[in-house]
Amino acid sequence: MKKEIEKEVVNAFCPYCLKDISTVWVCKIESIIGLRYIYFCGECQKSLGTFQNKIKNIGRVFSHPSQINSELKNPLS
């Protein structure tokens, strides 16, 4: 198993510590089941999720709940 860790600057929201975060740690893991990316909060170090592909706009995936609600109200804007 091969593992690499890198830091990304983002504009995201952590559902665990309930804070807006500016950094996320990305752990790239290669194993017999394939390549995986695990994202960790830069504040509380909890796992935000595991993905098969690297996410280009992580802030959009882990956005603040108020941004999600406004997008649902105005989906075409």
HUPE-V703385 format. One record per pair of residues at least 12 apart in sequence whose C-alpha atoms are under 7 Angstrom apart, sorted by the first residue. I is the first residue (numbers start at 1). J is the second residue. D is the distance in whole Angstrom. If there is no record, write none. Layout:
I;J;D
I;J;D
This chain:
1;30;6
1;31;5
2;29;6
2;30;5
2;31;7
3;27;7
3;28;6
3;29;5
3;30;6
4;27;6
4;28;5
4;29;7
5;25;7
5;26;6
5;27;4
5;28;6
6;25;6
6;26;5
6;27;7
7;23;7
7;24;6
7;25;5
7;26;6
8;23;6
8;24;5
8;25;6
9;22;6
9;23;5
9;24;7
10;22;5
10;23;5
10;24;7
10;58;7
10;59;6
11;59;5
12;59;4
12;62;5
12;63;5
12;64;7
13;62;6
13;63;5
13;64;5
14;41;7
14;62;7
17;44;6
21;42;7
21;43;7
23;42;5
24;39;7
24;40;6
24;41;5
24;42;5
25;39;6
25;40;5
25;41;7
25;42;6
26;38;6
26;39;5
26;40;6
27;39;6
35;52;6
36;50;7
36;51;6
36;52;5
36;53;7
37;50;6
37;51;5
37;52;6
37;53;7
37;54;6
38;50;4
38;51;6
